[in-house]
Amino acid sequence: MRKLSSRAAGALTNVILAAIVLFVGTVCFLPSASAASGVNDEVYYEGYSEDGVSLMFNVYWGTEQVYGILDVLDEYGAKATFFIGGSWADDNVTCLREIARRGHEIGSHGYFHRDQKGMSFEDNRAEIANSVEFILQSTGVAVTLFAPPSGAYDDTTVRAAKDCGCKVVLWSKDTIDWRDKDESLCFTRATEGVTGGDLILMHPMQHTLSALPRVLQYYRDHGLSAITVGENLAAEKS
């Protein structure tokens, strides 16, 4: 075999070294499975039910509308999940207890509606734990779900929620009823393209209450049932 010249050997060595550096760099900087998946593996944007959808009401206001929503849900034999703000609950214990009495699911929506993204673990935990404890003491209901205010969260929020025994829940459909005070828009956003497993965000607004009977009738007509978030998540497929 003919020997390589010193120049050719040097060039070959450089190519091999470059390939090694490229390979090592790629391996080192590719995210691991856990890093790539990130926090979203522990945050639920949808459920697993094939024929159940979940209406989620975030409550920091609208006590009168909450009572109306409860009546409509009863009329249609539907269940929903109410994510309760602790400061609202503190002023509306009777309404909070009525939600529980009628068999609906109660989750935490924090205590003071703070943006929990970027907060310390201790502050995150206090916002969740204080609301969870107040709900438990007021209703006897052990809270296992947490919906971060404004949908703002980070890894610290998720860790704090876990420490309080809660799963973090967001949504797959947002009616944006707090901003667009329009009954027709609320109906459309709660029904358009809806499928089993959807988590649908609402608030206790008068136009939302007005749209609710049509929303529930639409689900019924299309073979869907309104179930709690907990039921939806429990239907996880194997």
Sequence and secondary structure as in RCSB ss.txt:
>XXXX:A:sequence
MRKLSSRAAGALTNVILAAIVLFVGTVCFLPSASAASGVNDEVYYEGYSEDGVSLMFNVYWGTEQVYGILDVLDE
YGAKATFFIGGSWADDNVTCLREIARRGHEIGSHGYFHRDQKGMSFEDNRAEIANSVEFILQSTGVAVTLFAPPS
GAYDDTTVRAAKDCGCKVVLWSKDTIDWRDKDESLCFTRATEGVTGGDLILMHPMQHTLSALPRVLQYYRDHGLS
AITVGENLAAEKS
>XXXX:A:secstr
     HHHHHHHHHHHHHHHHHHHHHHHHS  HHHHHGGGGGEESS   SSEEEEEEEESS HHHHHHHHHHHHH
TT   EEEE HHHHHH HHHHHHHHHTT EEEE  SS    TT  HHHHHHHHHHHHHHHHHHH     EE  GG
G   HHHHHHHHHTT EEE  SEE  TTTS  HHHHHHHHHTT  TT EEEE   HHHHHHHHHHHHHHHHTT E
E  HHHHHHT   
